[in-house]
Amino acid sequence: MTVSKDKMDKFLSGESSADETMEILSAIAVDQQLEEYVVTNRRMTYTNEQMEDYGSFIPISSMAADDGKNLCDFQCESFIIKRAGHKVEENALAKESKRNYWLRNEGTPLFNMGKLMEHEGFLVNRQYNATIDYLEKALKEYSVIVVVNGKTLSGGEIDIFSKDFNFDDNPNHAVVVLSIDKTAKKISIYNPANDEEMSVYDLETFENAWAESRNYMVTAREKRFAQEYNPQPIDVNKIKLNNDLEELIEFVAENAHDTWAVDKIKEGYVYAPLDKDGHEEKGHNHYLVPYFMLDEKDKEPDRRMATSTIKLIKRLGYRLVNINSMYRCPDCGEVIEPSDNFCHNCGKQLSWKDFR
């Protein structure tokens, strides 16, 4: 049975009709060469998709640790706290950081940066994908810590082909940006790795080093009023979800509604519709109904939460995989990825047939 290239392209992109799909599946069943072509194409597509996802991930679990003692973020935060006039002992700050596990033996995870300043009452925001223009603007109002690659900042080059190279290890050093001079193309920094309070670098060198952390920055200033809050959620708008994850959204949304309902019932709430004036009577809640009975507009908050959470997981470099769709090594039973050429457990060389 011969299948036209047009039909095959539509099938591989998931755009074929039901009749076309059945035609191609029937052809694959009797033509091993055609089956090999389909399986190989799917493996290549999977590999490319993983590379695209991996390239856009945020290295949130990287460590700011490249000052020789793994204290660079702690030193940056202490520098800002003291510069703001707080009378604090560095030993006391260190104990607080270690007690709360913000500072670890191997450094400070990027998601913990700023915790010490928050403890001291500062308003702290964390942001990825910032720009030089945004950084320059932020300096007018905030103290700013950024995460760079220490070797790149010092003028060294990273060997991406080295056996020790790891994308997640690149953003490894925290520095405080003091000022930017775009005309001279220079940037002034407090670098804990140096003895001076201020070091000057070429702006281009700094930008290359900063890019390693997806332009991560932590801004801090003292609060103007007690409950001041400036939310800065991570942008997940460009993250795409495959069909399986799209279907998962509704399940997560429904479960979130059920979890909320359980808590409300434990608090003593019972269902009752709104009164004739559209008000909720005390101890009653008109949302205490099964998820499917909610109006579509009332389902949207749970759907948005589910969507943003799943996209955020991907944005942070994690993967959601349906265990039922995983492949197994035919020799040892270990999970294998479509992008694998060898089993990581037993070393078996894999062929296209192992990914049928």
Secondary structure, DSSP 8 states (H G I E B T S, - for coil): ----HHHHHHHHTT---HHHHHHHHHHHHH-HHHHHHHHHHHHHHHHHHHHHHHHT---TT-EE-TTTTS-HHHHHHHHHHHHTT----HHHHHHHHHHTTSSBTTBEEGGGTTHHHHHTTEEEEEESS--HHHHHHHTTT-EEEEEE-HHHHTT----TTSTT--GGGS--EEEEEEEEETTTTEEEEE-TTSSSS-EEEEHHHHHHHHGGGTS-EEEEEE-SSTT---------TT----HHHHHHHHHHHHHHHHHHHHHHHHTT-EE----TTS---TTEETT-S-GGGS-HHHHHHHHHHHHHHHHHHHHTT-----GGG-EE-TTT--EE-TT-SB-TTT--B--GGGG-
